[in-house]
Amino acid sequence: MKADQESLSHLAIASSSGPGVDVRSVQRVVVTRLRFLGDIVLTTPLLAILKKANPALRIAYLLEDTYAPILFHHPHVDEIWPLRRRAGSLRGEVGQILALRRRAQSFRPEVGIDLLGLPRSAFLLYLTGAPVRIGGNYRVRKHLYTHVVRHREPQLSAIDYHLENLSPLGIKGPFAEEDLRTRLDVLPEEVARIRGRFRIEGGQLMVGLHPGATWPAKRWFPERFAELARQLQSRLGARVVLTTGPGEEELVSRVAAAAQGAAESLPVLDLRGLAALLSLLDAYVANDCGPMHVAAALGTPTIGLFGPGEPNIWFPYRREDGHVALHHPCPLHPCHRDFCEDLTCFRQLEVDEVFKAVTWAIEQRRSVRATD
């Protein structure tokens, strides 16, 4: 897509230490963002921009094994290095470190980029032996990097934040909007398996709802999800499915019961199955959580429901692609609370507003397809 002035993200170069490196002279890079699901998805534009700057570049991605499958078959990832978060014993952790060293010695990375900045991720990046190591200005662990990036404040989005780590490689904005889109890939056979398992027929309008989230303060009210399901079925004739995260079975069952037959709850799916399912939806309504980012990266019109979170940072998705963030900040915003007894921000978000966003997103997708 040809970028014009309106479709560019004006990303200033973050200040960094150490002499710059020309990415065109680099052959192998290791990137690490150990966790979490949504955060890993938000790093995919950085991978695309690295490959665009040097198509011959090989990229290894170091992350926790829980999340590794989401990057399977990704066109910009050449190797995946999975790591257990807790090895279970000192011997197990030493074994993991030795395995990482062997992988790194075989791959021979010239550049490492730490997109998390925890002590563990900084140490693991150091252990890869990459002579150039890029990371943020984080207390003592910054001394494990050769190039320390001092990020701008305030940040425009999580994607912009990650892209600032490319400045020591001579990569800077503005970037085309196409390059700033998150991306995940699913295989046709993965989609076919999900179609068969849940008897999904082509041509039927299907909307997914995700009532869960890691923290209670990020969850819109279950009774409102249930009412939304009833309206989607009665007014649009949609098949409504409820996706379930680990440990969210009871919550989803309550929503399904309150929906009175208007929604069907799906079991916890592995990440590949979840991605395949989300790729088949006409729209997806989710709280601020990992599956929300997965859906958007697959091109499914996504309505993100935000309470204490900041959509300007954590929902960097375009309305032109059918994505909508709904948010009614309270006077305390941003509070960054994990628990809240009042949830004023969510109380202001009514079912009718979400329903209208879903119908708009569906029409937006249809209009885009009609012009393709």
C-alpha distance (Angstrom), angle and dihedral (degrees) to the residues before:
residue distance angle dihedral
M1 . . .
K2 3.78 . .
A3 3.78 110.2 .
D4 3.79 119.2 -136.3
Q5 3.77 129.7 -177.6
E6 3.80 93.0 -83.3
S7 3.80 94.9 50.1
L8 3.78 97.5 54.5
S9 3.77 129.8 100.0
H10 3.81 107.2 -142.1
L11 3.76 99.8 -142.4
A12 3.78 115.9 179.8
I13 3.79 118.9 -145.2
A14 3.78 113.2 -101.6
S15 3.77 115.1 -131.0
S16 3.80 114.3 -105.5
S17 3.78 141.2 177.2
G18 3.78 126.9 -121.6
P19 3.81 129.3 41.9
G20 3.78 115.7 -60.5
V21 3.80 124.5 -104.0
D22 3.80 124.4 -141.2
V23 3.81 106.2 -125.7
R24 3.80 89.6 -151.4
S25 3.82 88.9 68.3
V26 3.81 93.3 51.4
Q27 3.79 122.0 94.0
R28 3.81 104.6 178.6
V29 3.82 132.8 32.4
V30 3.79 131.0 178.7
V31 3.81 116.5 -153.2
T32 3.78 122.9 -168.0
R33 3.76 131.3 -165.1
L34 3.78 101.6 151.4
R35 3.82 96.7 -167.9
F36 3.12 163.8 39.6
L37 3.82 125.5 38.1
G38 3.80 99.2 -123.1
D39 3.79 92.8 38.6
I40 3.80 90.9 54.1
V41 3.81 91.6 49.9
L42 3.81 89.0 52.4
T43 3.83 90.1 59.7
T44 3.80 94.0 61.8
P45 3.84 95.1 90.4
L46 3.81 88.4 58.8
L47 3.81 89.4 55.2
A48 3.80 91.6 50.3
I49 3.80 92.9 48.7
L50 3.80 91.7 49.0
K51 3.82 90.3 53.0
K52 3.79 91.5 45.8
A53 3.81 91.1 52.5
N54 3.81 90.3 49.8
P55 3.83 115.9 11.6
A56 3.82 91.2 -171.7
L57 3.79 91.8 58.8
R58 3.81 118.4 117.3
I59 3.82 116.7 -146.6
A60 3.80 127.2 -158.4
Y61 3.81 118.0 -168.4
L62 3.81 121.2 -151.8
L63 3.81 114.5 -159.6
E64 3.78 142.4 135.8
D65 3.79 114.6 -71.9
T66 3.82 91.8 -121.9
Y67 3.80 89.7 69.4
A68 3.80 101.1 29.8
P69 3.85 96.0 96.9
I70 3.80 92.3 64.4
L71 3.82 88.5 70.4
F72 3.81 95.2 48.1
H73 3.83 110.5 125.9
H74 3.79 92.2 9.4
P75 3.82 107.7 154.6
H76 3.80 93.8 -139.2
V77 3.81 98.3 48.9
D78 3.80 116.5 81.0
E79 3.81 98.7 175.8
I80 3.80 133.3 17.6
W81 3.79 118.5 -152.4
P82 3.83 107.9 -164.3
L83 3.77 119.6 -161.1
R84 3.79 129.9 -173.1
R85 3.78 113.5 -121.4
R86 3.77 92.3 -141.2
A87 3.77 115.5 23.2
G88 3.81 91.7 -164.0
S89 3.79 96.3 -124.9
L90 3.77 142.3 25.3
R91 3.78 88.7 -104.0
G92 3.78 90.2 53.0
E93 3.80 91.9 49.8
V94 3.79 91.8 49.2
G95 3.80 88.3 49.8
Q96 3.79 90.5 53.5
I97 3.78 92.1 49.5
L98 3.79 91.8 50.3
A99 3.81 90.5 48.9
L100 3.80 89.8 50.6
R101 3.79 90.5 50.5
R102 3.80 90.8 51.8
R103 3.79 91.9 49.8
A104 3.79 91.3 47.9
Q105 3.80 93.2 47.6
S106 3.80 89.2 53.3
F107 3.81 94.4 44.9
R108 3.85 95.3 39.3
P109 3.82 99.1 -156.7
E110 3.78 115.8 -152.8
V111 3.81 94.3 -167.4
G112 3.80 131.8 31.7
I113 3.81 125.3 -167.1
D114 3.81 121.4 -163.8
L115 3.81 110.0 -157.8
L116 3.81 95.6 175.5
G117 3.77 105.6 47.7
L118 3.79 99.5 -154.2
P119 3.81 119.1 143.3
R120 3.80 89.4 -109.9
S121 3.80 95.4 50.1
A122 3.81 91.7 46.7
F123 3.82 90.6 49.9
L124 3.81 93.4 46.8
L125 3.79 91.1 49.6
Y126 3.80 88.8 51.6
L127 3.80 89.6 51.9
T128 3.81 91.8 57.0
G129 3.79 87.7 71.5
A130 3.81 93.9 -130.5
P131 3.82 104.5 162.2
V132 3.82 91.2 -146.8
R133 3.80 113.8 51.6
I134 3.81 121.4 178.9
G135 3.79 125.4 -163.6
G136 3.77 145.4 134.7
N137 3.78 130.7 -75.4
Y138 3.82 94.7 -91.6
R139 3.83 117.1 157.9
V140 3.81 115.7 -97.6
R141 3.81 96.4 -12.5
K142 3.80 91.6 65.5
H143 3.82 85.9 78.6
L144 3.81 88.4 69.8
Y145 3.83 88.9 65.2
T146 3.80 125.8 77.3
H147 3.81 90.7 -155.5
V148 3.79 118.9 40.0
V149 3.79 115.5 -162.4
R150 3.79 116.5 -151.8
H151 3.77 103.7 -152.5
R152 3.77 122.6 -142.5
E153 3.77 121.4 -110.3
P154 2.93 129.5 -107.3
Q155 3.78 99.1 29.4
L156 3.79 120.0 -137.9
S157 3.78 95.1 -150.1
A158 3.78 142.3 -23.5
I159 3.81 89.2 -101.7
D160 3.80 92.5 54.5
Y161 3.80 88.9 48.7
H162 3.79 92.2 55.0
L163 3.79 93.5 44.9
E164 3.79 91.7 57.5
N165 3.80 86.2 70.9
L166 3.80 88.5 69.2
S167 3.81 94.2 64.7
P168 3.85 94.3 91.9
L169 3.82 86.6 58.8
G170 3.78 92.4 56.0
I171 3.81 92.9 -106.9
K172 3.76 114.1 133.9
G173 3.80 140.5 153.0
P174 2.87 160.7 -68.3
F175 3.79 91.7 95.9
A176 3.79 128.0 -173.3
E177 3.80 114.9 -107.0
E178 3.80 88.8 -119.8
D179 3.80 89.4 62.3
L180 3.80 92.3 50.6
R181 3.80 95.6 58.5
T182 3.77 117.5 106.7
R183 3.79 114.5 -123.7
L184 3.78 139.1 -161.3
D185 3.79 129.0 168.0
V186 3.79 134.4 -144.6
L187 3.78 127.0 -169.8
P188 3.82 122.8 -120.4
E189 3.80 90.6 -118.6
E190 3.81 90.7 54.2
V191 3.79 90.3 53.0
A192 3.80 91.2 46.1
R193 3.80 91.3 54.1
I194 3.79 92.0 52.5
R195 3.82 91.3 46.6
G196 3.76 90.5 54.1
R197 3.79 96.3 42.2
F198 3.80 94.7 52.9
R199 3.81 98.3 27.4
I200 3.77 95.2 -119.2
E201 3.78 112.2 179.3
G202 3.77 124.8 -160.8
G203 3.78 117.2 -108.6
Q204 3.79 97.2 31.8
L205 3.79 116.3 117.5
M206 3.80 107.5 -118.9
V207 3.80 126.9 -175.3
G208 3.79 125.7 -174.8
L209 3.80 126.3 -149.8
H210 3.80 125.6 -164.5
P211 3.84 111.2 -163.7
G212 3.80 95.2 176.0
A213 3.80 135.3 83.6
T214 3.77 135.4 167.0
W215 3.82 93.8 -102.5
P216 3.83 127.9 40.6
A217 3.81 92.7 -130.1
K218 3.81 89.1 62.7
R219 3.82 94.6 56.7
W220 3.78 121.4 99.4
F221 3.81 111.0 -142.1
P222 3.83 116.2 -73.0
E223 3.81 92.2 -137.0
R224 3.80 90.1 56.4
F225 3.79 91.9 50.6
A226 3.82 86.8 52.2
E227 3.80 92.6 50.2
L228 3.80 90.2 47.5
A229 3.80 89.4 53.4
R230 3.81 91.2 51.8
Q231 3.81 91.4 50.9
L232 3.79 93.6 46.7
Q233 3.78 90.5 52.8
S234 3.80 98.7 41.5
R235 3.81 99.0 39.7
L236 3.80 102.1 32.5
G237 3.79 102.2 23.2
A238 3.81 88.6 -126.4
R239 3.74 126.5 163.6
V240 3.80 103.1 -126.0
V241 3.80 121.2 -155.9
L242 3.79 127.5 -174.4
T243 3.80 116.3 -143.2
T244 3.78 118.4 -148.2
G245 3.78 131.4 -149.6
P246 3.81 124.5 -156.2
G247 3.80 109.6 -70.3
E248 3.81 93.0 12.8
E249 3.80 97.7 97.3
E250 3.82 95.5 107.4
L251 3.82 93.0 47.5
V252 3.80 92.6 50.0
S253 3.81 91.7 46.4
R254 3.82 89.3 54.8
V255 3.80 91.1 51.5
A256 3.80 91.8 48.1
A257 3.81 91.7 49.8
A258 3.81 92.4 48.8
A259 3.82 90.3 48.2
Q260 3.82 87.6 64.5
G261 3.77 97.1 -141.2
A262 3.80 96.8 -37.3
A263 3.82 93.5 108.0
E264 3.77 136.3 37.2
S265 3.78 121.0 -146.0
L266 3.78 117.3 -133.5
P267 3.81 123.1 -150.9
V268 3.79 123.4 -110.5
L269 3.80 106.2 -73.6
D270 3.77 127.9 -157.6
L271 3.80 114.2 -109.4
R272 3.80 94.9 -96.9
G273 3.80 91.7 49.6
L274 3.80 91.6 46.5
A275 3.79 91.6 50.8
A276 3.81 91.8 49.0
L277 3.80 91.1 50.2
L278 3.80 94.0 47.7
S279 3.80 90.6 50.8
L280 3.82 88.8 61.3
L281 3.81 97.1 53.6
D282 3.78 124.9 102.6
A283 3.81 89.6 -148.3
Y284 3.79 138.3 -4.5
V285 3.81 128.4 -151.5
A286 3.78 114.0 -162.3
N287 3.74 142.2 159.5
D288 3.79 118.7 -117.2
C289 3.81 97.5 -68.9
G290 3.79 144.6 110.1
P291 3.82 98.7 -78.9
M292 3.82 89.1 55.6
H293 3.81 89.4 61.9
V294 3.81 92.9 43.7
A295 3.81 91.5 54.8
A296 3.80 93.5 49.2
A297 3.82 91.4 48.1
L298 3.82 89.4 54.5
G299 3.80 91.6 53.6
T300 3.81 95.8 -108.4
P301 3.83 111.7 144.1
T302 3.78 102.5 -105.4
I303 3.80 130.8 -161.5
G304 3.79 109.9 -161.0
L305 3.81 117.8 -158.1
F306 3.79 112.5 -150.9
G307 3.79 129.8 -167.3
P308 3.82 116.1 158.1
G309 3.81 92.7 -4.4
E310 3.79 126.6 97.0
P311 3.80 113.1 -118.4
N312 3.81 92.3 -169.0
I313 3.82 86.6 66.4
W314 3.81 103.7 28.5
F315 3.81 102.7 34.7
P316 3.81 105.2 53.6
Y317 3.80 93.0 159.8
R318 3.80 127.9 126.1
R319 3.78 125.3 -114.8
E320 3.80 86.8 -145.4
D321 3.81 86.9 68.3
G322 3.82 92.2 51.1
H323 3.81 97.7 -98.3
V324 3.81 121.4 136.9
A325 3.80 132.2 -178.6
L326 3.81 115.4 -155.1
H327 3.78 116.6 -159.1
H328 3.80 138.2 157.4
P329 3.81 105.7 -174.9
C330 3.78 117.5 -151.8
P331 3.85 122.4 -141.2
L332 3.83 90.1 -91.0
H333 3.79 94.5 56.2
P334 2.95 125.4 161.8
C335 3.79 90.7 37.6
H336 3.84 98.7 144.9
R337 3.78 90.0 -149.9
D338 3.78 121.6 165.7
F339 3.81 92.1 -164.9
C340 3.80 128.6 33.7
E341 3.79 129.8 167.9
D342 3.79 94.8 -161.3
L343 3.84 106.4 40.9
T344 3.80 92.5 -171.9
C345 3.80 89.4 166.7
F346 3.80 92.2 60.2
R347 3.80 95.4 39.3
Q348 3.79 88.2 64.5
L349 3.82 91.5 54.6
E350 3.81 105.0 89.1
V351 3.79 127.7 -163.4
D352 3.80 92.9 -117.4
E353 3.81 91.5 58.2
V354 3.80 91.5 52.7
F355 3.81 91.9 45.2
K356 3.81 90.8 53.2
A357 3.81 90.3 49.7
V358 3.80 90.8 52.4
T359 3.80 93.6 49.9
W360 3.81 90.5 47.3
A361 3.82 91.6 49.9
I362 3.79 91.9 50.4
E363 3.80 91.9 50.3
Q364 3.79 90.9 46.2
R365 3.81 90.5 55.5
R366 3.81 91.3 48.2
S367 3.80 92.2 50.6
V368 3.80 92.0 49.0
R369 3.79 91.7 49.8
A370 3.80 90.7 48.4
T371 3.82 91.0 57.3
D372 3.84 96.4 44.1
